[in-house]
Amino acid sequence: MNDETEPSVAPPQEADAAALSSGRRRLLKAAAATVGTALAGVPIAGFPQIMKRDFQGITLRHIGVSYAVQREIGEQASKDLGFKIEMQNLDTSASITRFVTQPSSVDIADMEGWQVKVAMARGLLQGIDSKKILEFDGILPIFTTGVYEGRKISRQGISPYEVMYTDGPEAKKIVEGQQQWLTFLPQVFNADSLGYRPDKVGREVSEWKDLIDPKFSGRAAILDIPNIGIMDAAQALESRGDLVYGNKGNMTRKEIDTTIDALIALKKKGHFRASWSTFEQSVELMASGEVFIQSMWSPAVTAVLEKGIPCVYAPVGIKPNGKEGYRGWCNGMSLMKHLSGKKLEAAYEYLNWYYSGWQGAYVARHGYYSPVPRTAKLQMTSAEFEYWYMGKPAAEIIKSDHGQPIGAVGSVRDGGSLAQRFSNIACWNTVMDENQYMVQRWNEFKAA
Amino acid sequence: MLARYKPYLQLAPLTAVLLLFVAAPLVLVVVVSFFRSDGFDTIPAFTFENYHAILSSGLTASLYLKMIKYAAMTWAASLVIGFFVAYFLVFHVRNRNLAIGLFLVCTVPFWTSNVIRMISWMPVLAEQGVVNSALLKLGLIRVPLRILLFSDFSVVLAYVHLFTIFMIVPIFNSMSRIDRNLFEAALDAGASRLDTLRLVVLPLTKSGIVMGSIFVVTLVMGDFYVVKVMSGGGSASVVSAMYDNVSTLLFPPAAASAVILLLILTVLIAILTRFVDVRQELVQQP
């Protein structure tokens, strides 16, 4: 295997403190190997039998956004673990509101980095003991050390690394640099970019400025979640050369003004056909042909492809002049403060199940990534793994999770391998210090 | 002795419900509207900052203007449609049972959810939708009309579709109570049909019109979802701005904005009810 693009990093530390840990891991691997890659999706029979007795009657409520907290994953986990996982979806804002206002109605909160910052400020979480996470050493260093492919990851916006560690089990404050205790356990992540219709655009798009190119006037759409929509706008303006931001993830008032004024000017010229705030809306806009180019999420591109309509996820890797780059995000699971005893133990079992591979394979087929590719690999065919994680040409027809063919033999995933995407992150999803001002100005753009 | 307290006892359950579910949350909203927020947390305080920010912002004015424009257009369209639908049902359908049957038919679309009724406009209005394909086929237009969807037009269209029933019902109710003998009297006095409509029916349905107007206007002013979907996110409303605040946990500014909207609507309704005695309208006349 080519070391350069191999995403799994740290060699498995067999001398791990907990003997149980490596023993379990070996068992996992053995089990997965015997089941075989052909039966990917039928994971690890055997080991949950013991738990089935221990955790009878326990229900864990895992709450978060629909693209991170997926019903199918919860059903599989319940089946494997022998206790009930209840998945509940709310949109980004409703979920953080729920965590803040009704913390005891949530067991496992699914959050992005910036939401962790909010939750920690309000003391909603307890620390996760990384020693109890069996695959902790398998987590990509993007998260654990903040260095990836020899490059320090971007610190514009709120990177997962920056909010991942805390001082102890009470989780009093976020601590920078590696610690035993965690605020959240990364579970799914990706890089967002532009999506476009190659049949309508007629050329390759690899720069953010194409989003605001007058050529696509009336055919462009932008993401209408203020926190991240403004970053997409900033990427486009920086790419066009309007200005250089100090930190796109934490703009000054002046930078916010410049950005919004430019957006309003574009809107007045009829540049934006629409703006979208849910996954489905973005798919509809693209598939119906109302829009040719827009902010887009990778699985939304997959969903358009599934309808048999051409759509490309623009490879906006960082250029030699330092411009461009993807906007990264990562959702992780946090343990709410009230968890204790058996329920807490069950929660740890669940966290470990997440890293055991089934989920990593599942989300990969949607175009996302698991922070622990080495276990996901065991649950995928080698052609699938090479295609989704390594960015290699498809050795067989690549099918979506619904069985629809979405990649012909020889086709390559847009944006390349995991390593190519994630060494090219320009900024992370965020909440700014000037958030209140920004939301107000964003609404002026909406009302213009 | 017991008789004296009986009315109070009878009132108690409703009072308790109103206090618990209407008054208490409202008081909380008002209290929070004076709090401060630092982006991560809501801090108890007593500050007029939130109100000052909202009232001094050009955004507030433009949001209200936009919503008033939508409300006025929706009101006018739903009034015309509602009035004539009710008129037809009450005065032109001779069989009372048939009239009630047709009235119920008006409510059939409301057996599905709001969201579905709204979203089903999309394939109709889209660039390659039903209307555009039909017009293209007929040769009436050469390029698809893009104004049909994601525009003020589509927003108002959805409002009219969703809310006209709230105009029909009270007008239908008022019209049903008009004494038929008045028509004969008008006819005998030499009034034309138009005169009768203008001088007899219209004044007597005034109360229904006012009630319907209250429903329609408050529903439009309080909306954020229809605007969001039908304008393709291209337009904001007072409540969608509030929602954006809440989504990043800026509760105090959102609360202040809610209080202001509440005050404006209260004043509006107070003015509207000047024209009609709602209480009398609700009580069955002998």
Interface residues (C-beta under 8 A of the other chain):
Chain A: T92 S93 A94 I96 T97 V100 K117 V118 A121 R122 G218 A221 D224 I225 P226 N227 K267 F272 R273 A274 S275 W276 S277 Q281 E284 L285 S288 G289 E290 V431 D433 N435 Q436 V439 Q440 W442 N443 E444 K446 A447 A448
Chain B: S37 G39 F40 D41 A53 S57 G58 L59 S62 L63 K66 M122 A126 E127 Q128 R146 L149 F150 K228 S231 G232 G233 G234 S235 A236 S240 A241 Y243 D244 N245 V246 S247 T248 L249 L250 P253
